[in-house]
Amino acid sequence: MVIPRNEVKWNMYYVYILKSEKIKKYYSGVTDNLKRRLKEHNSGNSNFTSWSGPYKLVWYSVFNNKEKAYSFEKYLKSSSGFAFRNKRLI
């Protein structure tokens, strides 16, 4: 059975890095809707970033596997992930 292209549901997960314009620090996260999540960060509706916005999107990557996206986000928040981020992504 062939499923028509317009009926295929793609689950996409975005791992992203934001930079605070106010304090010049970085924040990384995962979402399934990048535009909505960026609006939440910049409107103060996010617990971890409400006090340090506005934010600018500096990097993102798309995953079609939720576990891999969360695993990569966890790596970015590790000490070796910080080094990788600073050398290769930003």
Residue pairs with C-beta under 8 A, 6 or more apart in sequence:
10 64
11 32
11 64
11 66
12 32
12 62
12 63
12 64
13 30
13 31
13 32
13 62
13 63
13 64
13 65
13 66
13 69
13 70
14 30
14 31
14 32
14 33
14 34
14 37
14 60
14 61
14 62
14 63
14 69
15 28
15 29
15 30
15 60
15 61
15 63
15 69
15 72
15 73
15 76
16 28
16 29
16 30
16 31
16 34
16 37
16 38
16 57
16 59
16 60
16 61
17 26
17 27
17 28
17 57
17 58
17 59
17 60
17 76
17 85
17 89
17 90
18 26
18 27
18 28
18 29
18 38
18 41
18 49
18 55
18 56
18 57
18 58
19 25
19 26
19 27
19 55
19 56
19 58
19 90
20 26
20 27
20 49
20 52
20 53
20 54
20 55
21 53
21 54
21 55
21 56
22 52
22 53
22 54
23 52
25 52
26 58
26 85
26 90
27 41
27 48
27 49
27 55
28 73
28 76
28 77
28 85
29 37
29 73
30 69
30 70
30 73
31 37
34 57
34 60
38 55
38 57
40 46
41 49
41 53
41 55
42 53
42 54
42 55
44 50
44 53
49 55
58 89
58 90
59 89
59 90
61 72
63 69
63 72
74 81
75 81
75 84
76 82
76 84
76 85
